[in-house]
Amino acid sequence: MGATPSLIEREARLHAEAVAEQARKDVELAQAALIKIIQANQKSQQKAAEAQLAAQAQVYKEMVATLQAERASREAVQVQTHKEMIAVVQAECAAIQKRANMDIQSAQEQVEKSQERDATADQEATDALAEERVKMANAAKEEAERSLKEGIQPVVTPTPEEISAARRRARYHEHLFHIAVTGVAGGGKSSLINAFRGLRNKDTGSAATGVTETMLVTARYASPNMEQAYAWYDIPGADTLKIPDWQYFTAQELYAFDGIIVLFDNHFTMTDIAILANCRRFEISTYIVRSKADQHIRNIMNDMGYESEDRKKTLYQAAQEQFIQQTRQSVKDNLESAHIPDQRVYIVSNKTMLDVVKEKQPENIIHEVELLNDLEWSRTGPGEEYVAVC
């Protein structure tokens, strides 16, 4: 006798439930296996990231060690050079003193001979000659000692290998024009670099600014605009480093750059003069820039009696002309005193320069456009010295 329909249905239902239960268990097992795979992948990725970080840390340590070794090597060379110069000057001092003693002895012998001949007039003349020679010898000795104290500027010429190494450290690229900005701390180097790059001081990626020097190592800044083929370098101020004026050019490896901007506020320093002289030796384009021009012009306006907006434009023009004339004369006098040929003067300001770079139309344009054009000309044509006032 066959099973009744109700029993068949019950068996089918039980079978279906068993199949469903088995399927549910299979799904749970699959999910558990998937979770284990995901966790294993996460652990593997974490270990790979940790290994990458460890490798990067090791590379950084090696770079730091290399830089420290290179700096120690340069400092050792500078110390050795200074010792050798001290030895040379000391030898010169000894030679001068020896000649002075010989002159004194010779004069004394002449005095004795004159006394023997009872020639009073000849004796007085000989005494005067001996005294004059002693003064000259002492003056020469004092000059040698002064040179030793102040430091003598040697002619230092880096080898091609040293120039190549310096350019590697500066990340030199043959398709860029590399401009180093030098000057005392607080002179506005970073603000000028930001203006050339089309950035305000507070913009992301701008060079750090401040009254005092923000860093003691050279900082490199690329132009945000890819059409500007420049690399800018903020060089530490000589007044923040224990480096003699005549060593600054070599110590900061300024021979590795295509152009040098010498930034000053009120007057040149001995370091500025040394930079210009060395740039002429290496045929590097130079631009002398006086910072904070707007501030100086406003001070002149206040001295003229600036009181109302009605006279602002007239007084500004007069103050600007006076500032231009004073700056040109100051630059000319400083260059003449250092036996350096006169150079052309450009009058610009950081704020106006920023507006020109950003293709705005500022009111008080002086020579900003000309300066930018000449920078571009130096990048594409033969080198030439320039003077700029900012």
C-alpha positions in Angstrom: 0.0 0.0 0.0 1.5 3.4 -1.1 2.2 6.3 1.3 -0.5 8.8 1.7 -0.1 12.3 0.2 0.3 13.8 3.6 3.3 11.6 4.4 4.9 12.3 1.1 4.5 16.0 1.6 6.0 15.8 5.1 9.0 13.8 3.8 9.5 16.4 1.0 9.3 19.2 3.5 11.8 17.6 5.9 14.2 16.9 3.0 13.9 20.5 1.9 14.5 21.8 5.4 17.6 19.5 5.7 18.9 20.8 2.3 18.3 24.4 3.4 20.0 23.8 6.8 23.0 22.3 5.0 23.1 25.2 2.6 23.0 27.7 5.6 25.9 25.8 7.2 27.8 25.9 3.9 27.3 29.7 3.7 28.5 30.2 7.2 31.6 28.1 6.6 32.3 30.1 3.4 31.8 33.4 5.2 34.2 32.3 8.0 36.8 31.2 5.4 36.4 34.6 3.6 36.9 36.5 6.9 40.1 34.5 7.6 41.4 35.3 4.1 40.6 39.1 4.6 42.3 39.1 8.0 45.3 37.3 6.5 45.5 39.9 3.7 45.3 42.7 6.2 48.1 41.3 8.3 50.2 40.8 5.2 49.6 44.4 4.0 50.4 45.7 7.5 53.7 43.7 7.6 54.5 45.0 4.1 53.8 48.6 5.2 55.9 48.2 8.3 58.7 46.8 6.2 58.4 49.8 3.7 58.5 52.3 6.6 61.5 50.6 8.1 63.3 50.7 4.7 62.4 54.4 4.3 63.7 55.1 7.8 67.0 53.4 7.0 67.3 55.4 3.8 66.7 58.6 5.7 69.3 57.6 8.3 71.8 56.9 5.6 71.0 60.3 3.9 71.5 62.1 7.2 74.8 60.3 7.8 76.0 61.2 4.3 75.1 64.9 4.7 76.8 65.0 8.2 79.9 63.4 6.8 80.0 65.8 3.9 79.5 68.8 6.2 82.3 67.5 8.5 84.6 67.1 5.5 84.0 70.7 4.3 84.5 72.1 7.8 87.7 70.1 8.2 89.0 71.5 4.9 88.0 75.1 6.0 89.8 74.6 9.3 92.9 73.3 7.6 92.9 76.2 5.1 92.6 78.7 8.0 95.5 77.0 9.8 97.6 77.2 6.7 96.8 80.9 6.2 97.6 81.6 9.8 101.0 79.9 9.3 101.7 82.0 6.2 100.8 85.3 7.9 102.8 84.4 10.9 105.8 83.6 8.7 105.3 87.0 7.0 105.2 88.7 10.4 108.4 87.0 11.4 110.1 88.0 8.1 108.9 91.6 8.6 110.2 91.7 12.1 113.5 90.2 11.0 113.9 92.9 8.3 112.9 95.6 10.9 115.6 94.3 13.3 118.2 94.3 10.5 117.2 97.9 9.6 117.5 99.0 13.2 120.9 97.3 13.5 122.1 98.9 10.3 120.8 102.3 11.5 122.6 101.9 14.8 125.9 101.0 13.0 125.5 104.1 10.9 125.0 106.2 14.0 128.1 104.8 15.6 130.2 105.6 12.5 128.8 109.1 12.4 129.7 109.5 16.1 133.3 108.4 15.3 133.6 111.0 12.6 132.1 113.7 14.9 129.5 114.6 12.3 126.7 115.8 14.3 124.5 116.7 11.3 125.0 113.3 9.7 124.2 111.6 13.0 120.9 113.5 13.3 120.0 112.5 9.8 120.9 108.9 10.4 118.8 108.9 13.6 115.8 110.2 11.7 116.3 107.6 8.9 116.5 104.8 11.5 113.4 106.1 13.3 111.5 106.3 10.0 112.5 102.7 9.1 111.4 101.5 12.5 108.0 103.2 12.0 107.7 101.6 8.6 108.6 98.2 9.9 106.2 98.5 12.8 103.4 99.7 10.4 104.0 96.7 8.2 103.9 94.3 11.2 100.6 95.9 12.4 99.1 95.5 8.9 100.1 91.8 8.8 98.7 91.2 12.2 95.5 93.0 11.2 95.2 90.9 8.1 95.6 87.8 10.3 93.0 88.9 12.7 90.4 89.8 10.1 91.1 86.9 7.8 92.7 87.0 4.3 90.4 86.2 1.4 92.1 83.4 -0.7 91.1 82.5 -4.2 89.2 79.2 -3.9 88.3 77.4 -7.1 86.2 74.3 -6.7 87.0 71.3 -8.9 84.5 70.1 -11.5 83.8 67.1 -9.2 83.0 69.5 -6.3 80.7 71.6 -8.6 78.9 68.4 -9.7 78.5 67.2 -6.1 77.1 70.6 -5.1 74.6 70.6 -7.9 73.4 67.1 -6.9 72.8 68.3 -3.4 70.9 71.3 -4.8 68.8 68.9 -7.0 70.0 70.8 -10.1 68.1 70.1 -13.3 69.4 71.1 -16.7 66.1 72.4 -17.9 65.6 74.8 -15.0 67.2 78.2 -14.1 68.5 78.0 -10.5 68.4 81.3 -8.6 69.8 81.6 -5.1 68.6 84.5 -2.9 71.1 85.7 -0.3 71.1 88.4 2.4 70.9 89.0 6.1 68.2 87.5 8.3 65.0 89.5 8.3 65.8 91.2 5.0 62.8 89.7 3.2 64.4 86.8 1.2 61.4 84.4 1.7 58.8 87.1 0.8 60.6 87.9 -2.4 60.8 84.2 -3.4 57.1 83.9 -2.7 56.3 86.9 -4.9 58.4 85.5 -7.8 56.5 82.2 -7.4 53.1 83.9 -7.4 52.3 83.1 -3.8 51.4 85.1 -0.7 53.3 84.5 2.5 50.3 82.7 4.0 49.6 80.5 1.0 50.1 76.7 1.2 53.6 75.8 -0.1 55.0 79.3 0.4 58.5 79.9 1.9 58.4 80.5 5.7 58.8 84.2 6.6 59.7 85.9 9.8 61.8 88.7 11.3 64.6 86.3 12.2 66.1 83.5 10.1 63.7 80.5 10.0 66.3 77.9 9.1 70.0 77.4 9.0 70.1 75.3 5.8 69.4 76.1 2.2 65.7 75.6 1.2 64.7 74.8 -2.4 61.4 76.0 -3.9 60.0 75.1 -7.3 57.6 77.5 -9.2 54.0 76.3 -8.8 53.4 77.4 -12.4 54.9 74.7 -14.7 55.5 77.4 -17.4 58.0 79.1 -15.1 61.3 77.1 -15.5 62.9 78.3 -12.3 64.1 76.8 -9.0 64.5 79.2 -6.1 66.8 78.8 -3.2 66.6 80.6 0.2 70.2 80.8 1.4 70.8 81.2 5.2 71.9 84.7 6.2 75.6 85.1 6.9 74.8 86.8 10.2 73.1 83.6 11.4 76.2 81.4 10.6 79.7 81.5 12.1 81.3 81.8 8.6 83.8 84.6 7.7 82.6 86.9 4.9 85.1 85.6 2.4 84.2 82.0 3.1 80.4 82.4 2.7 80.3 82.1 -1.1 82.2 78.8 -1.0 80.7 77.4 2.2 77.2 77.9 0.8 78.3 76.4 -2.6 76.9 79.4 -4.5 79.0 78.5 -7.5 76.5 75.7 -8.2 73.7 78.2 -9.2 72.9 80.0 -12.4 71.9 83.3 -10.9 72.4 85.1 -7.5 70.1 87.7 -6.0 71.9 89.8 -3.3 69.2 91.1 -1.1 69.9 94.1 1.2 67.8 96.5 3.3 69.8 99.5 4.2 73.4 98.9 3.2 75.8 96.4 1.7 77.8 94.0 3.9 81.2 92.6 3.4 79.5 89.3 2.6 77.5 90.9 -0.2 80.7 92.4 -1.7 82.4 89.0 -1.5 79.5 87.3 -3.3 79.5 89.9 -6.1 83.3 89.6 -6.6 83.1 85.7 -6.7 80.1 85.8 -9.1 82.2 87.8 -11.5 85.0 85.2 -11.3 82.5 82.4 -12.1 80.5 84.5 -14.6 77.2 84.0 -12.7 74.4 86.6 -13.3 73.9 88.8 -10.2 70.9 90.9 -9.2 71.2 93.3 -6.3 67.8 93.8 -4.7 67.0 96.4 -2.0 64.1 95.1 0.1 61.1 96.9 1.7 61.0 99.7 -0.8 57.3 100.5 0.0 58.2 101.0 3.6 61.1 103.3 2.8 59.0 105.4 0.4 56.3 105.8 3.0 58.9 106.9 5.5 60.1 109.6 3.0 56.5 110.7 2.5 56.0 111.1 6.2 59.2 113.2 6.4 57.7 115.4 3.6 54.6 116.0 5.6 52.1 113.5 4.3 48.8 114.4 5.9 45.9 114.0 3.5 44.7 111.7 0.7 44.7 114.7 -1.7 48.5 115.0 -1.6 49.1 111.3 -1.5 49.7 110.7 -5.2 52.0 113.8 -5.6 54.0 113.0 -2.5 54.3 109.4 -3.5 55.9 110.3 -6.9 58.3 112.7 -5.2 59.2 110.2 -2.5 59.7 107.4 -5.1 62.0 109.6 -7.2 64.0 110.5 -4.1 64.3 106.9 -3.0 65.4 105.8 -6.5 68.1 108.5 -6.6 69.4 107.6 -3.1 69.4 103.9 -3.9 71.3 104.3 -7.2 73.9 106.5 -5.5 74.3 104.1 -2.6 74.7 101.1 -4.9 77.2 103.0 -7.1 79.3 104.1 -4.1 79.4 100.6 -2.6 80.4 99.0 -6.0 83.0 101.7 -6.6 84.6 101.2 -3.1 84.8 97.5 -3.8 86.3 98.1 -7.3 83.3 96.4 -9.0 81.9 98.0 -12.2 78.6 99.8 -11.8 75.4 97.8 -12.6 71.9 98.7 -13.7 69.3 99.4 -11.0 65.7 98.1 -11.1 63.1 99.5 -8.7 60.4 96.9 -7.7 58.3 96.0 -4.6 57.3 92.5 -3.4 53.6 93.3 -3.4 53.6 94.8 -6.9 55.8 91.9 -8.1 53.3 89.4 -6.8 50.4 91.2 -8.7 52.4 91.3 -11.9 53.3 87.5 -11.7 49.5 86.8 -11.0 48.8 88.9 -14.2 46.9 91.6 -12.3 47.2 95.4 -13.1 48.8 97.1 -10.0 48.9 100.9 -9.9 52.5 101.5 -8.8 54.5 99.5 -11.4 58.1 100.7 -11.7 60.5 98.1 -13.2 58.9 94.8 -12.1 58.1 93.7 -15.6 61.6 94.6 -16.8 63.2 92.7 -14.0 61.1 89.6 -14.8 62.0 89.9 -18.5 65.7 90.2 -17.7 65.5 87.1 -15.5 64.0 85.3 -18.4 66.6 86.7 -20.7 69.4 85.5 -18.4 67.8 82.0 -18.4 67.8 81.8 -22.2 70.7 84.1 -23.2 74.3 84.8 -22.1 75.0 85.8 -18.5 75.0 89.5 -17.4 75.1 91.3 -14.1 72.0 93.2 -12.9 71.0 95.4 -9.9 67.4 95.4 -8.6 65.8 97.4 -5.9 62.8 95.9 -4.2 
